Amino acid sequence: MEQLVQTQPDGETQEHRAFDRLASARHSCRGFLPAPLPQPLIRRILETAQRAPSWSNVQPWQVVVTSGEGTERFRRTMLAKAGSSEPMRRDFAFPRAYSEAQLARRRACGFQLYAAVGIPRGDREGYARQTMRNFAFFDAPHVAIVTTDEALGVYGAVDCGGYVSHFMLAAQSLGVGTIAQGALAEYAGDIRAHFGLGEDRRVVCGIAFGWPDPAHPANSFKTGRAALSEVVTWAGD
């Protein structure tokens, strides 16, 4: 018999309050401590992430998780590729355009980050250095590379997005910092080659994770969220 959840008239429950605190506390960590996570802790994150929903329960994600020297080898590879003149090889097209509201949010996020780490506006060299931090995984001791099946197209990528969200929230519940890294997918072909992945795998993103560094200035800000009035259309009576 299913256990009934006692719900208040406004929809409030202890479970919702706990989830709301968790979702509100999660943020993109851009400064990690070097200490690796215990493998049982990583497994707990992965086991919870595996509960993510997917279309017809196909569970299209495959995940490569790095640790130790595996992370360092991958870090060296990505820094070398990002610092070279070799062309990027994405599996999914870069956004064709941003709306005015989306562009404003994107710029606000960038300016908050640059201000936090002391990069003045207009400092293009500073912007470039900070961009390269993506390919150093912000010094994280672990990276998860999330791939989907080529044959599933956008449906597989969407399902992987749900997996990524579950992974990050599971990590947050255990005090582990994360940042989803679309930048890594810009070198999808090189990632396949590095890990020996088949050509049928499409790289969706990476997730850098580890213990967050509370003293790192890049972790001193959090982005805002749009009001419901900006994103929701009510279609009632």
PLY file of the C-alpha trace (Angstrom):
ply
format ascii 1.0
element vertex 237
property float x
property float y
property float z
element edge 236
property int vertex1
property int vertex2
end_header
0.00 0.00 0.00
1.43 3.36 -0.98
2.33 5.70 1.85
0.28 8.89 1.76
2.12 12.19 2.01
0.38 14.70 4.27
0.02 17.83 2.17
-0.89 21.29 3.41
-3.49 23.36 1.48
-0.67 25.29 -0.25
1.04 22.06 -1.31
3.73 22.28 1.38
5.30 19.07 2.73
8.47 18.26 4.60
9.73 16.54 1.46
9.12 19.65 -0.62
10.81 21.92 1.89
13.86 19.64 1.93
13.97 19.48 -1.86
13.54 23.24 -2.20
16.45 23.85 0.20
18.57 21.40 -1.78
17.72 22.95 -5.16
18.27 26.46 -3.81
21.65 25.58 -2.30
23.02 23.94 -5.47
25.21 26.18 -7.60
27.92 25.83 -10.22
31.14 25.26 -8.31
34.15 26.86 -9.99
36.77 26.16 -7.34
37.46 22.70 -5.89
39.71 21.27 -3.22
42.23 18.71 -4.52
41.30 15.86 -2.19
39.54 13.02 -4.04
36.16 11.72 -2.98
35.86 8.24 -1.46
34.64 5.81 -4.11
31.63 4.69 -2.01
30.48 8.32 -1.97
30.81 8.58 -5.76
28.83 5.36 -6.11
26.04 6.79 -3.96
25.80 9.82 -6.26
25.74 7.58 -9.33
23.11 5.25 -7.84
20.79 8.18 -7.12
21.42 9.74 -10.54
20.49 6.41 -12.11
16.91 6.99 -10.91
16.50 9.78 -13.47
13.46 9.38 -15.74
13.87 8.78 -19.44
11.66 8.30 -22.49
10.28 4.71 -22.39
12.90 4.08 -19.69
15.62 3.68 -22.34
18.25 5.22 -20.01
20.47 6.36 -22.88
23.29 7.74 -20.77
26.70 6.16 -20.47
29.13 7.79 -18.05
32.92 7.82 -17.77
34.11 8.85 -14.29
37.72 9.92 -13.79
39.82 9.79 -10.63
43.46 10.26 -9.72
45.86 10.04 -12.63
42.91 9.42 -14.93
41.68 12.94 -14.17
45.16 14.40 -14.60
45.68 12.75 -18.00
42.30 13.99 -19.17
43.03 17.48 -17.80
46.29 17.64 -19.75
44.55 16.47 -22.91
41.77 19.04 -22.68
44.10 21.94 -21.84
46.30 21.03 -24.81
43.32 20.83 -27.18
41.75 24.08 -25.94
45.10 25.86 -26.21
45.77 24.68 -29.76
44.50 25.93 -33.10
42.78 22.63 -33.86
39.10 22.99 -34.84
36.39 22.06 -32.36
34.33 18.97 -33.12
30.97 19.24 -31.37
28.31 16.54 -31.63
25.46 18.99 -31.04
25.22 22.34 -32.79
26.01 25.45 -30.76
22.96 27.67 -30.08
22.02 29.53 -33.25
20.86 32.60 -31.33
19.86 33.84 -27.90
16.73 35.86 -27.21
17.18 39.27 -25.61
16.21 37.90 -22.19
18.49 34.88 -22.54
21.41 37.02 -23.64
20.88 39.32 -20.65
20.95 36.36 -18.25
24.05 34.96 -19.92
25.88 38.26 -19.68
24.84 38.78 -16.06
26.27 35.36 -15.17
29.56 36.20 -16.89
29.89 39.62 -15.31
29.15 38.19 -11.85
31.87 35.59 -12.32
34.44 38.07 -13.64
33.70 40.48 -10.79
34.08 37.68 -8.23
37.52 36.66 -9.51
38.73 40.23 -10.04
38.62 40.47 -13.84
37.60 44.00 -14.93
35.14 44.50 -17.75
36.82 44.63 -21.12
39.86 42.59 -20.01
39.87 40.12 -22.91
43.02 38.38 -21.73
41.41 37.87 -18.34
38.29 36.48 -20.00
40.44 34.05 -21.98
42.28 32.87 -18.85
39.00 32.25 -17.08
37.65 30.36 -20.09
40.65 28.05 -19.95
39.72 27.21 -16.37
36.87 25.17 -17.89
39.39 22.82 -19.44
41.27 22.46 -16.16
37.92 21.40 -14.66
38.33 24.22 -12.12
40.87 21.93 -10.39
38.23 19.28 -9.62
39.58 15.82 -8.74
36.85 14.07 -10.73
35.00 14.49 -14.02
31.99 12.59 -15.32
31.59 12.54 -19.10
27.97 11.94 -20.11
27.24 10.48 -23.54
24.13 9.33 -25.39
23.41 7.04 -28.33
23.76 8.71 -31.72
20.62 6.95 -32.99
18.42 8.61 -30.36
19.25 12.13 -31.49
17.80 14.96 -29.45
15.64 12.60 -27.37
18.70 10.95 -25.88
20.30 14.32 -25.16
17.17 15.54 -23.37
17.11 12.40 -21.21
20.78 12.95 -20.38
19.88 16.44 -19.19
17.58 14.86 -16.62
20.41 12.56 -15.58
22.78 15.49 -15.14
20.25 17.28 -12.94
19.79 14.19 -10.77
23.56 13.78 -10.49
24.11 17.36 -9.35
21.28 17.33 -6.81
22.42 13.98 -5.42
25.93 15.40 -5.06
24.60 18.54 -3.36
22.71 16.43 -0.83
26.06 14.85 0.15
28.00 18.13 0.35
29.75 17.59 -2.99
30.19 20.48 -5.42
29.47 20.14 -9.14
29.44 22.11 -12.36
27.95 20.91 -15.64
30.43 21.69 -18.41
29.09 22.10 -21.92
32.49 23.53 -22.86
34.07 20.08 -22.75
31.67 18.84 -25.42
33.25 21.30 -27.85
35.98 18.65 -28.24
33.69 15.64 -28.54
35.88 13.82 -31.05
38.95 14.21 -28.85
37.01 12.96 -25.83
35.96 9.85 -27.74
39.56 9.25 -28.76
40.90 9.82 -25.24
38.51 7.34 -23.61
38.23 4.90 -26.51
34.51 5.53 -26.98
32.72 4.30 -30.08
31.60 6.60 -32.88
28.01 5.78 -31.92
28.42 7.76 -28.68
27.57 11.48 -28.67
29.12 13.67 -25.96
26.47 15.72 -24.16
28.59 17.38 -21.47
30.99 16.83 -18.62
30.39 17.27 -14.89
33.37 18.36 -12.79
32.85 17.40 -9.15
34.57 17.18 -5.79
34.71 18.95 -2.44
34.00 22.65 -3.01
36.58 25.21 -1.93
34.59 27.69 0.21
37.46 30.21 0.09
37.64 30.35 -3.70
36.33 33.71 -4.95
34.52 32.08 -7.90
32.24 30.37 -5.38
31.17 33.64 -3.78
28.22 34.34 -6.08
25.05 32.60 -7.21
23.01 33.34 -10.29
19.37 34.36 -10.03
16.34 32.78 -11.65
13.59 34.31 -13.76
10.22 34.94 -12.19
7.41 32.54 -13.08
5.73 35.36 -14.98
8.62 35.31 -17.44
8.48 31.61 -18.23
5.00 30.27 -17.45
1.79 30.67 -19.44
-1.34 29.58 -17.58
-3.92 27.89 -19.78
-6.83 27.44 -17.40
-10.47 28.47 -17.43
0 1
1 2
2 3
3 4
4 5
5 6
6 7
7 8
8 9
9 10
10 11
11 12
12 13
13 14
14 15
15 16
16 17
17 18
18 19
19 20
20 21
21 22
22 23
23 24
24 25
25 26
26 27
27 28
28 29
29 30
30 31
31 32
32 33
33 34
34 35
35 36
36 37
37 38
38 39
39 40
40 41
41 42
42 43
43 44
44 45
45 46
46 47
47 48
48 49
49 50
50 51
51 52
52 53
53 54
54 55
55 56
56 57
57 58
58 59
59 60
60 61
61 62
62 63
63 64
64 65
65 66
66 67
67 68
68 69
69 70
70 71
71 72
72 73
73 74
74 75
75 76
76 77
77 78
78 79
79 80
80 81
81 82
82 83
83 84
84 85
85 86
86 87
87 88
88 89
89 90
90 91
91 92
92 93
93 94
94 95
95 96
96 97
97 98
98 99
99 100
100 101
101 102
102 103
103 104
104 105
105 106
106 107
107 108
108 109
109 110
110 111
111 112
112 113
113 114
114 115
115 116
116 117
117 118
118 119
119 120
120 121
121 122
122 123
123 124
124 125
125 126
126 127
127 128
128 129
129 130
130 131
131 132
132 133
133 134
134 135
135 136
136 137
137 138
138 139
139 140
140 141
141 142
142 143
143 144
144 145
145 146
146 147
147 148
148 149
149 150
150 151
151 152
152 153
153 154
154 155
155 156
156 157
157 158
158 159
159 160
160 161
161 162
162 163
163 164
164 165
165 166
166 167
167 168
168 169
169 170
170 171
171 172
172 173
173 174
174 175
175 176
176 177
177 178
178 179
179 180
180 181
181 182
182 183
183 184
184 185
185 186
186 187
187 188
188 189
189 190
190 191
191 192
192 193
193 194
194 195
195 196
196 197
197 198
198 199
199 200
200 201
201 202
202 203
203 204
204 205
205 206
206 207
207 208
208 209
209 210
210 211
211 212
212 213
213 214
214 215
215 216
216 217
217 218
218 219
219 220
220 221
221 222
222 223
223 224
224 225
225 226
226 227
227 228
228 229
229 230
230 231
231 232
232 233
233 234
234 235
235 236
